[in-house]
Structure formats: C-alpha cells, structure tokens
Amino acid sequence: MLKTADILKEVKYFWKNRKIKDNESCPCGSGVEFVSCCKGKPLKAINKSKKPADVRIMEKMSSKMKRCCMHPDQTNCKGKIKGAHALQNNKIISLLAGSERHVYMLNAKKKPLLIPMPNGETIPIIELSKTSANDATTETCFCDLHDNIAFAVIEKGAPDFDETSEEMKFTYAYKAFIFEYYKQKIAFDIFRDSFKENPAIFLSFDMVGMYRMLQLKEQEFEPIKSHFDEQIMAGTFDGVVTCAIKISEQIRFADYAYIAPDYDMNGKKIKHTVKGIMHRLAITIFPEVNQSWLLVSCLKSEQFIYEELFQQLKTASLTKLKFYINLVLPLYSENMVLSTELWESWDKEAQMAYTYYANLNGKDALVVGKGIGFGLKNAFHQKSDDAYYNSPKINLFV
C-alpha cells in the first residue's frame, strides 16, 4: 500500500506519465522496447472477477512471495531460504508474545477483506489477527547462513541494545531497510510477471500509475542497498547516522519501517524529497526487559534532511515523544506488532480506528496526514507539555 508522502509522488507520476511509451523498456522486464515486445498483444480471456487489478496483485503477493537471499554475498549462500524475522523472535517478539506465544499484527499473508463502497469501488482491508510468535514479521528473504551471520550482533544471546555500538546501530538500520526493500522488489517482480501474462489489463491509467510508483521506488531504494552491501562486504559499519532514544519503560508494541514522515515533532513540513527523490528513515522501536528503544537512522548523506527531527527526538519530553509516536506510526507503518495485552486493552472503537489507519491509503491518507501535521503544530504552539497529555484515540502506551 502507498502511504502519505508516496501518494503525492504517485499523483504527479500518474498525470505526467499516463501511458507506456513505445521506446521505453517494456514493463514485463524483458529489456526490449515496449513497441517491440508487449504492445498490441490481445487481451487474454481471464476468469471473471469483480476485484480490481491492484487487489489481485496484492493477493498474488500474499500467496506467492518469492524465496531469495538479499545478502550481497550471493555466491556463498548455504541452507534453505528461511522465514527470517524482521524483529528478533528470541528477544523482541518473545517479550510481546508472552506465555501464549501470540501477537497481533496486520497479516498480509491472509486474503484481504473486500469492502464495496457506494461509488462502486472495492476497498481491500487487511485485518489484524493473532499471529504465532514464530511467524510474526517473517519474510523468506535470507538463506540460513546469511540470516545467522548478518544479524548475529543483535540476535545471538538476545543482547540488550548498546547505544555506543556502531555495529548494532548499523545492523538495526539495515534490517529495517532490507525487509522493506525485499517487499518492494517482490511487488515489482509480480507486477512484471502479471504484465507479461496479460499486458492489456495493465495499461489503464491506474495501473500505469502503480508501475511508475514501483519504478521510482526502485530508483530510490537501489543506492541505499548499494551502500549497505558495500559496507557488509567490507566488514565495516560506516555512512549511517542513528538517533537512539531510550524510553524508560517496557512498551507493549514493536515496529520496523522504512518511511518518510511528512512532519517533524513541531508540525513543520519535512522536505524529504530532493530533486524528485524521496529520502526515508529506517525506524525500529522495541521493548527490552527494563526499558525500550527508538532507533531512527539514515545515510550520513541524508542527515541534513532530518537533523532537525533528530535534535527534537533527543530533547523531547517522554510525553511529547509518545504523542508523536501515537500519531505517526499507526498511519505510516504497516509492520507494527502489538501484544495481546495491548490490543485487548483497547475498546472496539480504538481497535477499529487502528485498523482503519493501518490500511489507509490514497487521498484519505493524505487528508489524515495533513490533520496530523495540524495537530502537532497546534500542540507545539501551546508552549507546554499539557497538550501532549491528551492522548489520541490510538494510544500505544495505554
């Protein structure tokens, strides 16, 4: 799903590049020009379905995630491609799962609910559901060897986070990024395969808009992956800056994300898109036994974009920090993991609100995003922490 800032880019690309040009590389991924490849292929008969093409792609993604290792040392892969955890099972997930060994999260591997709207559109909704701790935040994106090697510093023995360890900070940033990179790569692969199978379906304005968005994300993600790959192969941990914030209590949720928040803690617009390229933050928030951590990272070359936000995070009161997290993470991230205790402490209204925000995309997400900016700005102008004590409907720290 496209979130907030991504939607603005999609709209611009939608109107500027509404058609596949004859001389551009074919969307099927062949490397041949469109005019000499898939252009003009007749529409194949397909099973009748009321589901929009983007919903069918989403369902295909959830059922056919490809197995591949994202580690740069491809020649030395060993063992099966495994369900690697984006958030450590033996540390983070276990703390949230408790004795029941279950957590709540959006389960994209299940088919979404299809909600018919009055205007004739069909909206896919992914429900929150109980998920086994062994399955939570897993993706088939590392071989057995590289899953053990790449993340050993934060996983072996489930060590507490050490804010003086550059290797730990680098590894958390890499993990938040690479799992999102994998999902982006698979989404693009599935789009190409679907286009090759029946290109006529994917030449509508909406589908071309999706294709342009996938192209742009690939352009934005590849330089980041190249940096991480170079550092990993060299055995170094340079070029990444991390803002590490200790929270003096054990939270009952966790999250990993690679996102570009639109507003800082004071409601000021963040200029994260430079010359058409969006620069994102790798974010991980997780509990430990006696405390919790919020880690926010970017490349050093991107630090100028986020240095004001980093300074705000470092100096904010705990009340203001919680206020910001409550507003931003439910809307911007789809990867949050909630303890059963937290989820069941909310009333039905709060549970529905969380599900709504987590699924929100398109114009509605833009409207809500602007509302968040307005709320942050209003609270800041009150010049005291009193405004931050009024927790929003979704209170992750209840």
Salt bridges, closest charged atoms under 4 A:
ASP6 OD1 - LYS9 NZ 3.90
ASP6 OD2 - LYS217 NZ 3.56
ASP6 OD1 - ARG280 NH2 2.74
ASP22 OD1 - LYS39 NZ 2.71
GLU24 OE2 - ARG212 NH2 2.83
GLU59 OE1 - LYS51 NZ 3.08
GLU100 OE1 - LYS130 NZ 3.41
ASP144 OD1 - LYS82 NZ 3.15
ASP147 OD2 - LYS82 NZ 3.38
GLU155 OE2 - LYS175 NZ 2.42
GLU166 OE2 - LYS169 NZ 3.01
GLU180 OE2 - LYS183 NZ 3.01
ASP189 OD2 - LYS185 NZ 3.16
ASP189 OD1 - ARG192 NH1 3.65
ASP193 OD2 - LYS66 NZ 3.20
GLU197 OE1 - LYS60 NZ 3.82
GLU218 OE2 - ARG192 NH2 3.68
GLU220 OE2 - LYS9 NZ 2.64
GLU220 OE1 - ARG280 NH1 2.81
ASP229 OD2 - LYS225 NZ 2.71
GLU249 OE1 - LYS322 NZ 3.05
ASP262 OD1 - HIS272 NE2 3.01
GLU288 OE2 - LYS91 NZ 2.90
GLU302 OE2 - HIS279 ND1 2.78
GLU308 OE1 - LYS268 NZ 3.27
GLU341 OE2 - ARG252 NH1 3.09
GLU349 OE1 - LYS393 NZ 3.65
